[in-house]
Amino acid sequence: MVGFLKRDPVSKAKKYIEKALNELQSNYPDYASQEYEHAARLFLEAEEIDFAVKYFRESANCALQSEDHVRAGDIKTTAAEALVADGRFQEAGSMYSEASDHYHHDRKGGESARALSTAVLCYLAARSFETAVNLLRKAEGRLTGSSEERNPALNLAAIAVAILCEGEGVTRKELQKAVDQFKGKPSESTLLDFIVSSLKLALDTNVVVEWAGRKEDTVLVKTPIEFEVKYRCPASVRVVDYRVSLSSNLVMSKMPKIAGNVATEDSWLMEVTPILDGGGVVGPIKMRLEGDKVLVNRQSNTIRFGVSPAPPLLELSLNPQQLSCSVGDEVVIDVVLKNSGHGAASNITVTTELSAGLQLSLGNDQKSIQFLATGEEMRFLLYVKAVGRGDGLVTIKTKEPTQEKETAKTALVRVA
């Protein structure tokens, strides 16, 4: 019978559980904690991970009844290591986080920081990025105002979060240095190998934004411009989320049509339209890429360029464009000046030129218009008197300082 029990760790574990219950009935939680730990380690030997974790937790709870937070932290760390070895990173992260709180309660700063940093790595491996970021902030907050130095585990966790969650650039040399300084336990090798592999894939993943056509130093307001967005990754991934950053004077006129295909590289076009002059900035573009081997957030470069005010486009119309009269008669021509461009016009000069036999009967031959907004028009009447027979021309010319050429329209006046 004794030989059978030696070969059957589960049966031996049950005996320790009975002893633990008896110790609790006798109000000896510290002894019960030890018995539960023996049982948990036997379940671990039998590869009954769920039972092992359960009784490690019972052991920790009994230790807490005796106010022994350090022992509770040690026991939960052992349980977390068992979960890591089994590839159950999410559960391991939770257990490491609890262990860290116990160490912190008894001011064991080094042990607390290491447990919490390992919890961050576990949550990263489980792709629970938000939890990982929150725990890193918690760990860093505990160091604020403390004499404790940032330990290698916390340094590796911070670099891992920067690469996977925030898309920040970290060199391979910096990563390798952090990994070498971490000095993980043999029980953490599964976690460390998985994280390092993911980090290296992430560092080799690039998101880039480029001009789709010729690079421009300056573009005009209201002129659409195209950019190409692309990614490249050593492993097959798909885009699960993205965000495009634009300066406040730019609007997205055509979003990139990202289909989420699984590939090692892909690209899309997007169109941006400047709405105000000044400096334009496209990027960074943040992408979350997911594949079987990696989940990573990466961000692109930025493109900067100038945005110049759009030019006005002045258009003239005369009505009527042809008319007849007798000498001494006065004719009236309706003149409409419109700005059909994307930019406002200012300091506009309007000049009237008359051929021989015609003269203005009211006003002078030049007028100034201070401002004409986009789409705005101005109407005025031109009074012309016929003083000689023959065909006469009434020409209206307009010029704005930013325009290279003047705009002109002509009406024909036949004088009998």
C-alpha positions in Angstrom: 0.0 0.0 0.0 2.8 2.4 0.9 4.5 1.6 -2.5 1.3 2.4 -4.3 0.9 5.8 -2.6 4.5 6.7 -3.5 3.6 6.1 -7.1 0.3 8.0 -6.9 0.9 11.7 -6.1 -2.8 12.5 -6.4 -3.7 10.1 -3.5 -0.9 11.6 -1.4 -2.2 15.1 -2.2 -5.6 14.1 -0.9 -4.1 13.1 2.4 -2.4 16.5 2.7 -5.7 18.2 2.0 -7.4 16.2 4.8 -4.5 17.3 7.1 -5.0 20.9 6.1 -8.7 20.8 6.9 -8.0 19.4 10.3 -5.5 22.1 11.0 -8.1 24.7 10.0 -10.6 23.2 12.4 -8.0 23.4 15.1 -7.4 27.1 14.2 -3.9 26.7 12.8 -4.1 28.4 9.4 -0.3 28.6 9.1 0.0 24.8 9.4 -2.9 24.4 7.0 -1.1 26.6 4.5 1.9 24.2 4.5 -0.3 21.1 4.0 -2.2 22.7 1.1 1.2 23.7 -0.5 2.3 20.0 -0.2 -0.9 18.9 -1.9 -0.6 21.5 -4.6 3.0 20.4 -5.5 1.9 16.8 -5.7 -0.9 17.8 -8.1 1.7 19.7 -10.1 3.8 16.5 -10.2 0.8 14.6 -11.5 0.3 17.4 -14.1 -3.1 18.2 -12.7 -2.6 21.9 -13.2 -6.1 23.1 -12.2 -6.0 21.3 -8.9 -2.4 22.5 -8.3 -3.5 26.1 -8.8 -6.6 25.6 -6.7 -4.6 24.4 -3.7 -1.8 26.9 -4.1 -4.5 29.5 -3.8 -5.9 27.8 -0.7 -2.4 27.7 0.8 -2.0 31.5 0.1 -5.4 32.2 1.7 -4.4 30.4 4.8 -1.2 32.3 4.9 -3.2 35.5 4.8 -5.2 34.4 7.8 -1.9 34.5 9.6 -1.1 37.9 8.0 1.8 36.4 6.2 1.7 38.3 2.9 5.2 37.4 1.8 4.3 33.7 2.0 1.1 34.4 0.1 3.1 36.2 -2.6 5.6 33.3 -2.8 2.8 30.7 -3.1 0.9 32.6 -5.8 4.2 33.2 -7.7 4.7 29.4 -7.8 1.1 29.0 -9.0 1.7 31.6 -11.7 4.9 29.8 -12.9 2.9 26.6 -13.2 0.3 28.4 -15.4 3.0 30.0 -17.5 4.6 26.5 -18.1 1.2 25.4 -19.3 0.8 28.3 -21.7 -2.1 29.9 -19.7 -0.7 33.4 -19.8 -3.9 35.3 -18.9 -4.5 33.3 -15.7 -0.7 33.6 -14.9 -0.9 37.3 -15.3 -3.7 37.6 -12.8 -1.8 35.4 -10.3 1.4 37.4 -10.7 -0.5 40.6 -10.2 -2.0 39.3 -6.9 1.4 38.1 -5.7 2.8 41.6 -6.4 0.1 43.2 -4.2 1.1 40.8 -1.3 4.7 41.7 -1.6 3.9 45.4 -1.8 1.8 45.1 1.3 5.0 44.1 3.2 7.1 46.6 1.4 9.1 44.0 -0.6 9.6 46.5 -3.5 11.9 44.3 -5.6 9.7 41.2 -5.4 6.6 43.3 -6.0 8.0 45.0 -9.1 9.3 41.7 -10.6 6.0 40.0 -10.1 4.0 42.9 -11.5 6.4 43.2 -14.5 6.0 39.5 -15.2 2.3 40.0 -15.0 2.6 42.6 -17.7 4.6 40.2 -19.9 1.9 37.6 -19.4 -0.9 39.9 -20.4 1.1 40.9 -23.5 1.5 37.3 -24.4 -2.3 36.8 -23.9 -2.9 39.9 -26.1 -4.6 41.8 -23.3 -2.8 45.0 -24.2 -5.0 47.4 -22.2 -4.5 45.4 -19.0 -0.7 45.2 -19.6 -0.5 49.0 -20.1 -2.5 49.6 -16.9 -0.3 47.2 -14.8 2.9 48.8 -16.2 1.6 52.3 -15.1 0.8 50.7 -11.7 4.3 49.3 -11.4 5.9 52.6 -12.4 3.6 54.5 -10.0 4.9 52.4 -7.1 8.4 53.4 -7.9 7.6 57.1 -7.9 9.1 58.6 -4.7 10.7 55.3 -3.8 14.4 54.6 -3.4 13.9 51.4 -5.3 15.7 51.3 -8.7 13.9 50.2 -11.9 14.7 46.5 -12.0 15.5 44.5 -15.2 12.0 42.9 -15.2 10.3 46.3 -15.2 12.6 47.6 -17.9 11.8 44.6 -20.2 8.1 45.1 -19.5 8.3 48.8 -20.4 10.2 48.0 -23.6 7.7 45.3 -24.5 4.7 47.7 -24.0 6.4 50.4 -26.0 6.9 48.0 -28.9 3.7 46.0 -28.9 1.2 48.5 -27.6 2.5 52.0 -28.4 4.3 51.2 -31.7 7.4 53.1 -30.5 10.8 52.5 -32.1 13.2 50.5 -30.0 16.4 49.1 -31.4 17.2 45.4 -31.4 20.3 46.2 -29.3 18.2 47.8 -26.6 15.8 44.8 -26.7 18.5 42.2 -26.4 20.1 44.1 -23.6 16.8 44.2 -21.7 16.3 40.4 -22.3 19.8 39.5 -21.1 19.4 41.6 -17.9 16.0 40.0 -17.2 17.5 36.6 -16.2 14.2 34.7 -16.3 13.7 31.6 -14.3 13.6 28.2 -16.1 9.8 28.1 -15.3 9.4 31.4 -17.2 11.3 30.3 -20.4 8.0 29.6 -22.3 6.8 33.1 -21.6 10.1 34.8 -22.3 10.6 32.9 -25.6 7.1 33.8 -26.8 7.4 37.5 -25.9 10.9 37.9 -27.4 9.7 36.2 -30.6 6.7 38.5 -30.8 8.9 41.6 -30.1 11.4 40.7 -32.8 8.6 40.2 -35.3 7.1 43.6 -34.2 10.4 45.3 -34.7 10.6 43.9 -38.3 7.1 45.2 -39.0 6.9 48.5 -40.8 4.0 50.9 -41.5 4.8 53.6 -44.0 2.9 56.5 -45.6 4.2 58.0 -48.9 3.2 60.4 -51.6 1.2 58.5 -54.2 2.5 60.7 -56.9 5.2 63.3 -57.1 6.4 64.7 -53.7 5.2 68.3 -53.2 6.8 70.8 -51.0 3.6 73.0 -51.2 0.1 72.3 -52.2 -2.9 74.5 -52.7 -6.0 74.8 -50.5 -8.9 72.7 -51.8 -6.6 70.6 -54.0 -7.0 66.8 -53.2 -3.7 65.0 -52.7 -3.2 61.2 -52.6 -1.0 59.2 -50.3 -0.2 55.5 -50.2 -0.3 53.6 -46.9 1.4 50.2 -46.6 2.7 47.7 -44.2 5.2 44.9 -44.3 5.6 42.1 -41.7 7.7 38.9 -41.7 4.6 36.9 -40.6 1.2 36.9 -42.2 -1.1 39.5 -40.5 -4.2 41.5 -41.1 -5.2 45.0 -40.1 -7.8 44.8 -37.3 -7.7 48.6 -36.5 -6.2 51.8 -37.7 -6.2 55.5 -37.0 -5.0 58.3 -39.3 -3.7 61.5 -37.8 -4.0 64.7 -39.8 -3.3 68.3 -39.0 -6.3 70.5 -38.3 -6.2 72.1 -41.7 -6.6 68.8 -43.5 -9.7 66.6 -44.0 -9.9 63.0 -45.2 -11.7 63.1 -48.5 -11.3 59.4 -49.3 -10.6 56.9 -46.6 -8.2 54.0 -47.4 -10.2 50.9 -48.3 -8.6 48.4 -45.9 -10.2 45.0 -46.4 -8.3 43.1 -43.7 -6.8 40.5 -45.9 -4.2 38.2 -44.3 -0.8 38.9 -46.0 2.8 39.8 -45.2 2.4 43.1 -47.0 -0.4 45.3 -48.4 -1.1 48.9 -49.5 -4.0 51.3 -50.0 -4.6 54.8 -51.3 -6.2 57.6 -49.3 -7.0 61.1 -50.3 -6.6 64.2 -48.2 -7.9 67.7 -49.0 -6.4 70.9 -47.4 -9.1 73.3 -46.2 -6.9 76.0 -44.8 -3.4 77.3 -45.6 -0.4 76.8 -43.3 1.6 73.7 -42.5 0.0 70.3 -43.4 0.9 67.1 -41.6 -0.2 63.6 -42.6 0.6 60.9 -40.0 1.5 59.1 -38.0 -0.9 56.3 -39.0 -1.4 53.8 -36.3 -2.2 50.2 -37.2 -3.0 47.2 -35.2 -1.8 44.1 -37.0 -2.9 40.6 -35.9 -1.6 37.2 -37.0 -1.1 33.7 -35.6 2.4 34.7 -34.5 2.0 38.3 -33.5 -0.3 41.1 -32.4 1.3 44.5 -32.7 0.5 48.1 -32.8 2.8 50.1 -35.2 2.8 53.7 -36.3 4.1 55.2 -39.5 6.3 58.1 -40.3 4.8 61.6 -40.8 4.8 63.7 -44.0 5.0 67.5 -43.7 4.3 70.0 -46.4 3.1 73.6 -46.9 -0.4 74.6 -47.9 -0.8 77.8 -49.9 -4.0 79.7 -50.2 -6.0 78.6 -53.2 -6.1 81.2 -56.0 -9.3 83.0 -57.0 -10.8 82.5 -60.5 -12.4 85.7 -61.7 -15.1 85.4 -64.4 -16.8 88.2 -66.2 -20.1 88.2 -68.1 -21.7 91.1 -70.1 -25.3 91.4 -71.0 -26.2 92.1 -73.7 -23.0 91.2 -75.6 -24.3 92.9 -78.8 -26.7 95.8 -79.2 -27.6 98.6 -81.6 -28.3 102.3 -81.1 -28.2 105.7 -82.8 -25.7 108.5 -82.3 -26.6 110.3 -79.1 -28.3 107.3 -77.6 -27.3 105.8 -74.2 -27.0 102.1 -73.7 -26.8 100.1 -70.5 -24.6 97.0 -70.2 -25.1 94.7 -67.2 -21.7 93.5 -65.9 -21.3 90.6 -63.5 -18.0 89.7 -61.8 -17.9 86.3 -60.1 -15.2 84.5 -58.1 -15.4 80.9 -59.1 -12.1 79.9 -57.6 -11.3 78.1 -54.3 -9.6 81.2 -52.8 -10.8 84.7 -52.0 -9.9 87.6 -54.3 -8.8 90.9 -53.0 -7.7 94.3 -54.3 -9.4 93.7 -57.7 -9.1 96.3 -60.4 -11.8 96.6 -63.0 -11.0 98.7 -66.1 -13.3 99.8 -68.9 -11.9 100.4 -72.4 -14.1 102.0 -75.1 -13.3 102.2 -78.8 -13.7 105.5 -80.8 -17.3 106.7 -81.0 -18.2 105.6 -77.5 -17.8 107.3 -74.1 -19.0 106.7 -70.6 -22.0 108.8 -69.6 -21.7 108.0 -65.9 -18.8 107.1 -63.7 -15.1 106.6 -64.6 -13.2 104.0 -66.5 -11.7 102.2 -63.4 -13.0 100.9 -60.1 -11.5 98.9 -57.3 -13.1 96.0 -55.4 -11.5 95.2 -52.0 -12.7 91.6 -51.5 -14.7 88.9 -53.3 -15.2 85.6 -51.4 -15.3 82.2 -53.1 -18.6 81.9 -55.0 -19.5 85.5 -54.5 -20.4 87.8 -57.3 -20.8 91.5 -57.8 -23.1 93.2 -60.4 -22.9 96.8 -61.7 -24.3 98.7 -64.6 -22.2 100.4 -67.3 -23.7 103.5 -69.0 -22.3 104.1 -72.4 -23.2 107.0 -74.9 -22.8 106.7 -78.6 -21.0 109.8 -80.0 -20.0 108.5 -83.5 -21.3 106.1 -86.1 -19.8 102.6 -86.7 -19.2 99.5 -84.7 -17.8 100.1 -81.3 -16.3 97.8 -78.6 -16.8 97.9 -74.9 -14.1 95.9 -73.1 -14.1 95.2 -69.4 -10.9 93.9 -67.9 -10.3 92.7 -64.4 -7.0 91.8 -62.5 -6.2 90.4 -59.1 -2.6 90.5 -57.8 -2.3 86.7 -57.5 -3.4 86.1 -61.1 -0.9 86.0 -63.8 -3.3 87.0 -66.5 -6.2 89.5 -66.6 -9.7 88.5 -67.4 -11.5 90.4 -70.2 -14.9 90.4 -71.9 -16.1 92.5 -74.8 -19.5 93.7 -76.0 -20.3 95.0 -79.5 -22.2 98.3 -80.0 -23.5 99.1 -83.5 -24.1 102.8 -83.9 -26.3 103.9 -86.9 
